[in-house]
């Protein structure tokens, strides 16, 4: 790599930090605050190690639960927190890394910002490397804050540093993968979608490895199967923070990040600005008549993500519905089960209601995705062509709002219905209670949709960030 290809990297780095100072701060502090909240919640639940053992045994005994949990290793509060909550934190860090890289690479090219920057004395790779530098620094700051959070609750300093380093390296790994996605896809939406597929594939590999794993030490240690070693999620999990602290494993994500960055730079060298290595698919020669209606056009733009979310949430509802009867006995073994959970004899129903509520809360990601698809039409200039016809902006907005609200409601409803149907063989679970648990998430999702529309109308700068 020639040095002139790096010219201006310092200036672009400072520009990215100045442009995203609020966004980066909110992401970093938000992830740290979420970790602190989850840690505080579990810190007040358990009286001794016996209760931690009972909970770990309960979760690890069910293969369906291992989809969303890290493998258990050892008996400690820190180990339980990593098992129970680290998956959510890891997914957020991965999403943050991918979105940040795409925002300062492909999105810059789409809206013409790269052309303005490129007219100055900057190198070919300066923009990509500057975005990588900022994202890596942000992940390091996230890791440092997570270590502080864990240590502040009295957890082992060695385990806290191992857990924080593992999650930080996860984000750095996805930074490298996002750099490749930004070179392959045709635009920012495609790059984000490809990054989402990478997260999904990595998550699936680790889930399969954990589901096929074997339990040891009375059910408090899970030896994951080989697929976890193919996934960035598996690498951070196999560190087994707060127990074994296998920090040597972090060499793997460091090597993968380096390889990905080199590959991304090679791809960028051979890629035209504004184009992707994967060519855009050619559309049909003639458009369908329903595209002449604003609702038909909105459906065409939103249908892929809607169908994917409906399929995924249906599968999740079926999985947890079928596994609904396996928790009561394990919960009843807790010494303070009544104090922690209430009536343990209703635990199957309570557990199902909690799981469905958690699953349905993920529907907000569809809401945000649908909103992003709508806002990108205006940001990328496609709305100008529509406004040149008789279509009013209000009709265009309403056509997309239908899919934000109806789509979100459909995703939540299908989750509750499928879980209720597949758990019908359990007499301790009432059909209507599962439906109610899902339905209670709809108002919260609608409030988020309303806030997004508010920002879109009154604070468009915030809505696009």
Beta strands, then each sheet from edge to edge (+ up, - down):
strand 1: 214-216
strand 2: 221-223
sheet 1: 1+ 2-
end
